[in-house]
Amino acid sequence: MSQIEVSGGGVLTFRGVTYTCALGRSGVTTDKHEGDGATPAGEFPLRQVLYRPDRLDKPRTALPVRSLREEDGWCDDPMDERYNQHVTLPYSAKSEELWREDCLYDIITVIGFNDLPPIPGRGSAIFLHVAAENLGPTQGCVALAIDDLLEVLHDCTSDTRINIRG
């Protein structure tokens, strides 16, 4: 099993290589709540990779990969039965668009946080995704420069886990 290590100081280490990463605007927490802007602490599996086929080639990785569609979304409404799950837009409950105008979701790796089963209000849409140019904070995700993200994904398998520490 391979492990991605993330420290609260914005450092991600994988297979002996260190990368600068962005984390949630509220830091890292062991008590994650929907909308708190914090990245959850803990060790989690990587579920799948989603990518924008109009902007990028299919990423090379051993993780399951699926191309995004314009109607892809992620439910972040704690009161909805599809909370913290993929949905098709338009959707009746509050949901995040995955097909974005900016480049932040050109590649999304779904982190297996609060998903088996989702606990309402514990947090949703926790991804490893493309960082903003200035490595500005995320809403609770882990983000890397696109070239770094592609490099990390290249060596990920279904056994790879991400360990986020505060």
Residue frames as a rotation matrix with the C-alpha (Angstrom) as fourth column:
MET 1
0.581 0.814 0.000 0.00
0.814 -0.581 0.000 0.00
0.000 0.000 -1.000 0.00
SER 2
-0.523 -0.725 0.447 1.36
0.702 -0.664 -0.256 3.42
0.483 0.180 0.857 -0.92
GLN 3
0.283 0.567 -0.773 0.65
0.912 -0.409 0.034 6.50
-0.297 -0.715 -0.633 1.17
ILE 4
-0.056 -0.188 0.981 0.34
0.437 -0.888 -0.145 10.17
0.898 0.420 0.132 0.29
GLU 5
-0.141 -0.067 -0.988 1.32
0.978 -0.163 -0.129 12.24
-0.153 -0.984 0.088 3.32
VAL 6
0.072 0.229 0.971 -0.12
0.392 -0.902 0.183 15.75
0.917 0.367 -0.155 3.73
SER 7
-0.522 -0.264 -0.811 0.90
0.852 -0.191 -0.487 18.08
-0.026 -0.945 0.325 6.55
GLY 8
0.490 0.794 -0.359 -1.10
0.813 -0.565 -0.142 21.05
-0.316 -0.222 -0.922 7.79
GLY 9
-0.016 -0.595 -0.804 1.72
0.087 -0.801 0.592 23.29
-0.996 -0.061 0.065 6.62
GLY 10
0.720 0.399 -0.568 0.80
-0.490 -0.288 -0.823 22.70
-0.492 0.870 -0.012 2.98
VAL 11
-0.385 -0.861 -0.331 3.31
-0.910 0.295 0.293 19.99
-0.154 0.414 -0.897 2.13
LEU 12
0.810 0.573 0.123 2.39
-0.518 0.799 -0.306 16.79
-0.274 0.185 0.944 0.29
THR 13
-0.342 -0.940 -0.001 4.91
-0.880 0.319 0.353 13.94
-0.331 0.121 -0.936 0.10
PHE 14
0.791 0.554 0.258 4.54
-0.403 0.790 -0.462 10.87
-0.460 0.262 0.849 -2.11
ARG 15
0.861 -0.469 0.196 7.16
0.507 0.761 -0.404 8.28
0.040 0.448 0.893 -3.03
GLY 16
0.066 -0.921 -0.385 9.96
0.906 -0.106 0.410 10.43
-0.418 -0.375 0.827 -1.60
VAL 17
-0.613 -0.200 0.764 9.01
0.596 -0.752 0.282 13.57
0.518 0.628 0.580 -3.57
THR 18
-0.365 0.436 -0.823 7.74
0.703 -0.451 -0.550 16.69
-0.611 -0.779 -0.142 -1.79
TYR 19
-0.425 0.365 0.828 5.20
0.663 -0.497 0.560 19.09
0.616 0.787 -0.031 -3.30
THR 20
-0.960 0.248 -0.127 3.64
-0.107 -0.749 -0.654 22.32
-0.257 -0.615 0.746 -2.09
CYS 21
-0.530 0.843 0.092 -0.13
0.700 0.374 0.608 22.00
0.478 0.387 -0.789 -1.77
ALA 22
-0.644 0.467 0.606 -3.09
-0.555 -0.830 0.050 24.16
0.526 -0.304 0.794 -0.84
LEU 23
-0.758 0.441 -0.481 -5.46
0.628 0.694 -0.353 23.19
0.178 -0.569 -0.803 1.96
GLY 24
0.227 0.972 0.068 -8.74
0.869 -0.233 0.436 24.52
0.439 -0.040 -0.897 3.33
ARG 25
0.001 -0.165 0.986 -8.99
0.011 -0.986 -0.165 28.19
1.000 0.011 0.001 4.27
SER 26
0.648 0.310 0.696 -9.68
-0.668 -0.208 0.714 27.11
0.366 -0.928 0.073 7.88
GLY 27
-0.328 -0.879 0.347 -6.73
-0.944 0.318 -0.087 24.70
-0.034 -0.356 -0.934 8.07
VAL 28
-0.459 0.086 -0.884 -6.97
-0.168 0.969 0.182 21.01
0.872 0.232 -0.430 8.95
THR 29
-0.230 0.469 0.853 -9.48
-0.969 -0.193 -0.155 19.65
0.091 -0.862 0.499 11.47
THR 30
-0.991 -0.005 -0.133 -10.45
0.017 0.987 -0.157 16.38
0.133 -0.158 -0.979 13.13
ASP 31
-0.416 0.892 -0.176 -14.00
0.481 0.052 -0.875 17.77
-0.772 -0.448 -0.451 13.57
LYS 32
-0.994 -0.038 0.106 -15.08
0.112 -0.395 0.912 18.48
0.007 0.918 0.397 9.98
HIS 33
-0.147 0.979 -0.142 -18.48
0.431 -0.066 -0.900 20.12
-0.890 -0.194 -0.412 9.33
GLU 34
0.105 0.292 0.951 -20.19
0.994 -0.056 -0.093 21.13
0.026 0.955 -0.296 6.10
GLY 35
0.677 0.215 0.704 -19.15
0.433 -0.890 -0.145 24.62
0.595 0.403 -0.695 5.01
ASP 36
0.858 -0.337 -0.388 -16.41
0.270 -0.348 0.898 25.14
-0.437 -0.875 -0.207 7.62
GLY 37
0.827 -0.535 -0.169 -13.69
-0.474 -0.504 -0.722 25.53
0.302 0.678 -0.670 4.97
ALA 38
0.129 -0.798 0.589 -11.43
-0.854 0.213 0.475 23.03
-0.504 -0.564 -0.654 6.72
THR 39
-0.039 -0.261 -0.965 -9.64
-0.682 0.713 -0.166 20.02
0.731 0.651 -0.205 5.28
PRO 40
0.862 0.434 0.264 -10.48
-0.483 0.542 0.688 16.84
0.155 -0.720 0.676 7.22
ALA 41
-0.249 -0.934 0.256 -7.65
-0.969 0.237 -0.075 15.13
0.010 -0.267 -0.964 9.10
GLY 42
0.404 0.320 0.857 -7.29
-0.455 0.883 -0.115 11.38
-0.794 -0.344 0.502 8.81
GLU 43
-0.779 -0.625 0.052 -6.36
-0.328 0.475 0.817 8.59
-0.535 0.619 -0.575 6.46
PHE 44
0.298 0.950 -0.089 -8.64
-0.429 0.050 -0.902 8.05
-0.853 0.307 0.422 3.46
PRO 45
-0.169 -0.282 0.945 -8.75
0.675 0.665 0.319 5.99
-0.718 0.692 0.078 0.26
LEU 46
-0.653 0.016 -0.757 -8.75
-0.533 -0.720 0.444 7.55
-0.538 0.694 0.479 -3.20
ARG 47
0.068 0.835 0.545 -11.99
-0.044 0.549 -0.835 6.54
-0.997 0.033 0.075 -4.95
GLN 48
0.348 0.095 0.933 -11.70
0.888 0.286 -0.360 7.70
-0.300 0.954 0.015 -8.57
VAL 49
-0.660 -0.563 -0.497 -10.31
0.276 -0.797 0.537 10.34
-0.699 0.218 0.682 -10.93
LEU 50
0.528 0.787 0.318 -12.58
0.711 -0.206 -0.673 12.63
-0.464 0.581 -0.668 -12.98
TYR 51
-0.534 -0.779 -0.330 -11.16
0.406 -0.578 0.708 14.84
-0.742 0.244 0.625 -15.72
ARG 52
0.408 0.606 -0.683 -12.20
-0.285 -0.626 -0.726 17.40
-0.868 0.490 -0.083 -18.36
PRO 53
0.110 -0.384 0.917 -11.69
0.708 0.678 0.199 15.64
-0.698 0.627 0.346 -21.74
ASP 54
0.822 0.206 0.530 -12.03
0.536 -0.594 -0.600 18.96
0.191 0.777 -0.599 -23.60
ARG 55
0.819 -0.525 0.230 -8.98
-0.562 -0.814 0.143 20.32
0.112 -0.247 -0.963 -21.76
LEU 56
-0.120 -0.880 0.460 -6.79
-0.909 0.284 0.305 17.30
-0.399 -0.381 -0.834 -20.95
ASP 57
-0.217 -0.040 -0.975 -5.88
-0.520 0.850 0.081 13.84
0.826 0.525 -0.205 -22.15
LYS 58
0.823 0.503 -0.265 -6.95
-0.108 0.596 0.796 10.97
0.558 -0.626 0.545 -19.95
PRO 59
0.300 -0.754 0.584 -4.60
-0.950 -0.291 0.111 10.97
0.086 -0.589 -0.804 -16.95
ARG 60
0.022 -0.409 -0.912 -2.25
-0.206 0.891 -0.404 8.00
0.978 0.197 -0.064 -16.56
THR 61
-0.422 -0.072 0.904 -3.10
-0.906 0.005 -0.423 6.28
0.026 -0.997 -0.068 -13.29
ALA 62
-0.867 0.137 -0.480 -4.14
0.090 0.989 0.119 2.89
0.491 0.060 -0.869 -11.98
LEU 63
-0.717 0.688 -0.115 -7.11
-0.022 -0.186 -0.982 4.50
-0.697 -0.701 0.149 -10.20
PRO 64
-0.058 0.769 0.636 -10.55
0.937 0.262 -0.231 4.27
-0.345 0.583 -0.736 -11.86
VAL 65
-0.841 -0.260 -0.474 -10.86
0.077 -0.925 0.371 7.18
-0.535 0.276 0.799 -14.34
ARG 66
0.041 0.874 0.485 -13.97
0.948 0.119 -0.295 8.75
-0.315 0.472 -0.824 -15.86
SER 67
-0.813 -0.265 0.519 -14.35
0.466 -0.829 0.307 11.78
0.349 0.492 0.798 -18.07
LEU 68
-0.602 0.584 -0.544 -16.51
0.248 -0.512 -0.823 14.60
-0.759 -0.630 0.163 -16.75
ARG 69
-0.338 0.599 0.726 -19.66
0.865 -0.107 0.491 15.77
0.371 0.794 -0.482 -18.50
GLU 70
-0.702 0.056 0.710 -21.18
-0.053 -0.998 0.026 19.24
0.710 -0.019 0.703 -18.37
GLU 71
0.277 0.931 0.237 -24.08
-0.438 -0.098 0.894 17.96
0.855 -0.351 0.381 -16.26
ASP 72
-0.002 -0.335 -0.942 -21.91
0.647 0.718 -0.257 16.41
0.762 -0.610 0.216 -13.52
GLY 73
0.183 0.077 0.980 -22.40
-0.572 -0.803 0.170 17.71
0.800 -0.591 -0.103 -10.00
TRP 74
-0.603 -0.357 -0.713 -21.80
0.405 0.633 -0.660 16.79
0.687 -0.687 -0.238 -6.36
CYS 75
0.442 0.885 0.147 -24.57
0.246 -0.277 0.929 17.11
0.863 -0.374 -0.340 -3.77
ASP 76
-0.720 -0.686 -0.107 -23.56
0.321 -0.192 -0.927 19.18
0.616 -0.702 0.359 -0.73
ASP 77
-0.113 0.789 0.604 -27.01
-0.723 -0.482 0.494 19.48
0.681 -0.381 0.625 0.85
PRO 78
-0.904 -0.364 0.226 -26.91
-0.412 0.595 -0.690 17.61
0.117 -0.717 -0.688 4.20
MET 79
-0.294 0.881 0.370 -30.69
-0.575 0.146 -0.805 17.14
-0.763 -0.449 0.464 4.12
ASP 80
0.335 0.410 -0.848 -30.70
-0.940 0.202 -0.274 15.37
0.059 0.889 0.454 0.75
GLU 81
0.826 0.063 0.560 -30.56
-0.190 0.967 0.172 11.59
-0.530 -0.248 0.811 0.31
ARG 82
0.768 -0.578 0.276 -27.72
0.541 0.354 -0.763 11.99
0.344 0.735 0.585 -2.24
TYR 83
0.892 -0.433 0.128 -25.55
-0.436 -0.751 0.496 14.05
-0.119 -0.498 -0.859 0.17
ASN 84
0.065 -0.994 0.085 -21.82
-0.724 0.011 0.689 13.77
-0.686 -0.107 -0.719 -0.64
GLN 85
-0.071 -0.046 0.996 -22.49
0.484 0.872 0.075 11.84
-0.872 0.488 -0.040 -3.84
HIS 86
-0.972 -0.237 -0.004 -22.29
0.080 -0.345 0.935 12.43
-0.223 0.908 0.354 -7.58
VAL 87
0.039 0.999 -0.005 -25.50
0.363 -0.019 -0.931 13.85
-0.931 0.035 -0.364 -9.08
THR 88
-0.493 -0.072 0.867 -26.67
0.866 -0.137 0.481 14.90
0.085 0.988 0.130 -12.52
LEU 89
-0.600 0.212 -0.772 -27.44
0.145 -0.920 -0.365 18.62
-0.787 -0.330 0.521 -12.87
PRO 90
-0.342 0.159 0.926 -29.80
-0.671 -0.731 -0.122 20.28
0.658 -0.663 0.356 -12.70
TYR 91
-0.540 0.135 -0.831 -30.51
0.543 0.810 -0.221 18.67
0.643 -0.571 -0.511 -9.35
SER 92
0.402 0.884 0.238 -33.26
0.358 -0.392 0.848 19.62
0.843 -0.256 -0.474 -6.91
ALA 93
0.835 -0.157 -0.527 -30.95
0.507 -0.151 0.849 20.02
-0.212 -0.976 -0.046 -3.87
LYS 94
0.740 -0.631 -0.233 -27.92
-0.606 -0.776 0.176 22.28
-0.292 0.012 -0.956 -3.36
SER 95
0.717 -0.499 0.486 -25.09
0.571 0.821 0.000 20.88
-0.399 0.278 0.874 -5.48
GLU 96
0.116 -0.798 -0.592 -21.66
-0.301 -0.596 0.744 21.87
-0.947 0.091 -0.309 -6.70
GLU 97
0.938 0.119 -0.326 -20.92
-0.340 0.130 -0.931 22.02
-0.068 0.984 0.162 -10.44
LEU 98
0.406 -0.830 0.383 -17.96
0.317 0.521 0.793 19.84
-0.857 -0.200 0.475 -11.41
TRP 99
0.069 -0.315 0.947 -17.70
0.991 -0.086 -0.101 21.23
0.114 0.945 0.306 -14.97
ARG 100
0.463 0.052 -0.885 -16.24
0.519 -0.825 0.224 24.62
-0.718 -0.563 -0.409 -14.04
GLU 101
0.969 -0.117 0.215 -15.09
0.100 -0.612 -0.784 27.61
0.224 0.782 -0.582 -16.07
ASP 102
0.387 -0.892 0.234 -11.89
-0.914 -0.337 0.226 27.90
-0.123 -0.302 -0.945 -14.05
CYS 103
0.096 -0.461 -0.882 -9.36
-0.572 0.700 -0.428 25.08
0.815 0.545 -0.197 -14.26
LEU 104
-0.325 -0.310 0.893 -9.56
-0.946 0.113 -0.304 23.91
-0.007 -0.944 -0.330 -10.63
TYR 105
0.193 0.477 0.857 -11.65
-0.438 0.824 -0.359 20.83
-0.878 -0.306 0.368 -11.47
ASP 106
0.243 -0.186 -0.952 -9.93
-0.950 0.155 -0.272 19.89
0.199 0.970 -0.139 -14.71
ILE 107
-0.290 -0.260 -0.921 -8.77
-0.006 0.963 -0.270 16.85
0.957 -0.073 -0.281 -12.72
ILE 108
0.171 0.406 0.898 -10.55
-0.946 -0.187 0.265 15.73
0.275 -0.895 0.352 -9.55
THR 109
-0.603 -0.252 -0.757 -9.56
-0.002 0.949 -0.314 12.79
0.798 -0.188 -0.573 -7.40
VAL 110
0.435 0.843 0.318 -12.43
-0.454 -0.100 0.886 11.85
0.778 -0.529 0.339 -5.10
ILE 111
-0.753 -0.631 0.187 -11.15
-0.429 0.256 -0.866 11.34
0.499 -0.733 -0.463 -1.56
GLY 112
-0.152 0.709 -0.689 -13.13
0.321 0.695 0.644 8.71
0.935 -0.123 -0.333 0.37
PHE 113
-0.994 -0.110 0.003 -14.15
0.043 -0.410 -0.911 11.02
0.101 -0.905 0.412 3.21
ASN 114
-0.582 0.812 0.046 -17.61
-0.372 -0.215 -0.903 10.71
-0.724 -0.542 0.427 4.81
ASP 115
-0.354 0.420 -0.836 -18.92
-0.927 -0.040 0.372 8.42
0.123 0.907 0.404 2.12
LEU 116
-0.388 0.200 -0.900 -19.60
-0.153 0.948 0.277 4.94
0.909 0.245 -0.337 3.55
PRO 117
0.174 0.704 0.689 -22.25
0.954 -0.293 0.058 5.99
0.242 0.648 -0.722 4.45
PRO 118
-0.531 -0.314 0.787 -22.32
0.229 -0.948 -0.223 9.80
0.816 0.061 0.575 4.33
ILE 119
-0.257 0.413 -0.874 -23.21
0.949 -0.064 -0.309 11.39
-0.184 -0.908 -0.376 7.68
PRO 120
0.467 0.524 0.712 -25.34
0.698 -0.713 0.067 14.51
0.543 0.465 -0.699 7.08
GLY 121
0.965 -0.042 0.260 -23.43
-0.136 -0.925 0.355 17.69
0.226 -0.378 -0.898 7.85
ARG 122
0.654 -0.755 0.048 -20.04
0.336 0.347 0.876 16.01
-0.678 -0.556 0.480 8.35
GLY 123
-0.094 -0.689 -0.719 -18.63
-0.522 -0.581 0.625 17.41
-0.848 0.434 -0.305 5.09
SER 124
0.638 0.374 0.673 -18.81
0.383 0.605 -0.698 16.72
-0.668 0.703 0.242 1.39
ALA 125
0.948 -0.208 0.240 -16.95
0.179 -0.274 -0.945 17.09
0.262 0.939 -0.223 -1.90
ILE 126
0.531 -0.846 0.050 -13.48
-0.450 -0.231 0.863 16.53
-0.718 -0.481 -0.503 -0.47
PHE 127
0.970 -0.158 0.183 -11.21
0.234 0.426 -0.874 16.20
0.060 0.891 0.450 -3.49
LEU 128
-0.088 -0.983 -0.164 -7.56
0.375 -0.185 0.908 16.25
-0.923 0.019 0.385 -4.53
HIS 129
0.712 0.472 0.520 -7.72
0.663 -0.207 -0.719 18.76
-0.232 0.857 -0.460 -7.39
VAL 130
-0.029 -0.710 0.703 -5.85
0.821 -0.418 -0.389 21.43
0.571 0.566 0.595 -9.34
ALA 131
-0.099 -0.111 -0.989 -4.63
0.829 -0.559 -0.021 24.38
-0.551 -0.822 0.147 -7.27
ALA 132
0.951 0.306 -0.045 -5.24
0.260 -0.870 -0.420 28.02
-0.167 0.387 -0.907 -8.07
GLU 133
0.555 -0.774 0.304 -2.21
0.282 -0.169 -0.944 29.72
0.783 0.610 0.124 -9.65
ASN 134
-0.012 -0.565 0.825 -1.20
-0.632 -0.635 -0.444 31.35
0.775 -0.527 -0.349 -6.36
LEU 135
-0.554 -0.107 -0.825 -1.86
0.349 0.870 -0.347 28.16
0.756 -0.480 -0.445 -4.34
GLY 136
-0.510 0.482 0.712 -4.65
-0.743 -0.664 -0.082 30.00
0.434 -0.571 0.697 -2.55
PRO 137
-0.792 0.185 0.582 -6.73
-0.365 0.620 -0.694 28.12
-0.489 -0.762 -0.423 0.02
THR 138
-0.771 0.574 -0.274 -9.46
0.088 0.524 0.847 25.66
0.630 0.630 -0.455 -0.94
GLN 139
0.037 0.871 0.489 -12.93
-0.776 -0.283 0.563 25.15
0.629 -0.401 0.666 0.55
GLY 140
0.474 0.084 0.876 -11.63
-0.761 0.541 0.360 22.05
-0.443 -0.837 0.321 2.34
CYS 141
0.992 -0.120 -0.029 -9.87
0.077 0.786 -0.613 20.06
0.097 0.606 0.789 -0.37
VAL 142
0.153 -0.988 -0.024 -6.19
0.198 0.007 0.980 19.34
-0.968 -0.155 0.196 -1.06
ALA 143
0.976 0.217 0.022 -4.91
0.078 -0.252 -0.965 21.02
-0.204 0.943 -0.263 -4.24
LEU 144
0.032 -0.989 0.142 -1.69
0.459 0.141 0.877 20.74
-0.888 0.037 0.459 -6.26
ALA 145
-0.184 -0.208 -0.961 -0.26
-0.759 -0.590 0.273 22.47
-0.624 0.780 -0.049 -9.32
ILE 146
0.712 0.654 -0.255 -1.55
-0.662 0.505 -0.554 20.53
-0.234 0.563 0.792 -12.33
ASP 147
0.223 -0.699 -0.679 1.83
-0.593 0.455 -0.664 19.04
0.774 0.551 -0.313 -13.32
ASP 148
-0.730 -0.459 0.506 2.40
-0.669 0.332 -0.665 17.90
0.137 -0.824 -0.550 -9.73
LEU 149
0.060 0.854 0.517 -1.09
-0.762 0.373 -0.529 16.38
-0.645 -0.362 0.673 -9.56
LEU 150
0.741 0.182 -0.647 -0.54
-0.626 0.535 -0.567 14.45
0.243 0.825 0.510 -12.80
GLU 151
-0.253 -0.926 -0.281 2.82
-0.603 0.378 -0.702 13.21
0.756 -0.008 -0.654 -11.49
VAL 152
-0.636 0.086 0.767 1.29
-0.709 0.327 -0.625 12.00
-0.305 -0.941 -0.147 -8.21
LEU 153
0.404 0.907 0.122 -1.67
-0.749 0.404 -0.525 10.33
-0.526 0.121 0.842 -9.94
HIS 154
0.249 -0.385 -0.889 0.67
-0.805 0.428 -0.411 8.46
0.539 0.818 -0.204 -12.29
ASP 155
-0.683 -0.643 -0.345 1.89
-0.313 0.685 -0.658 6.35
0.660 -0.342 -0.669 -9.35
CYS 156
-0.434 0.609 0.663 -1.44
-0.840 -0.007 -0.543 5.95
-0.326 -0.793 0.515 -7.51
THR 157
-0.811 0.267 -0.521 -3.22
-0.020 0.877 0.480 2.60
0.585 0.400 -0.706 -7.34
SER 158
0.236 0.972 -0.007 -6.44
-0.134 0.040 0.990 1.41
0.962 -0.233 0.140 -5.75
ASP 159
0.377 -0.177 -0.909 -4.36
0.841 0.478 0.255 0.73
0.389 -0.860 0.329 -2.60
THR 160
-0.642 -0.652 0.403 -3.06
0.452 -0.747 -0.488 4.31
0.619 -0.131 0.774 -2.32
ARG 161
0.420 0.725 -0.546 -4.31
0.896 -0.237 0.375 6.22
0.142 -0.647 -0.749 0.70
ILE 162
-0.093 -0.387 0.918 -4.01
0.132 -0.918 -0.373 9.88
0.987 0.086 0.137 1.63
ASN 163
0.134 0.019 -0.991 -3.03
0.980 0.148 0.136 10.72
0.149 -0.989 0.001 5.20
ILE 164
0.093 0.015 0.996 -3.86
0.166 -0.986 -0.001 14.33
0.982 0.165 -0.094 6.13
ARG 165
-0.038 -0.213 -0.976 -2.38
0.990 0.126 -0.066 15.65
0.137 -0.969 0.206 9.38
GLY 166
0.877 0.448 0.172 -2.99
0.403 -0.882 0.243 18.95
0.261 -0.143 -0.955 11.12
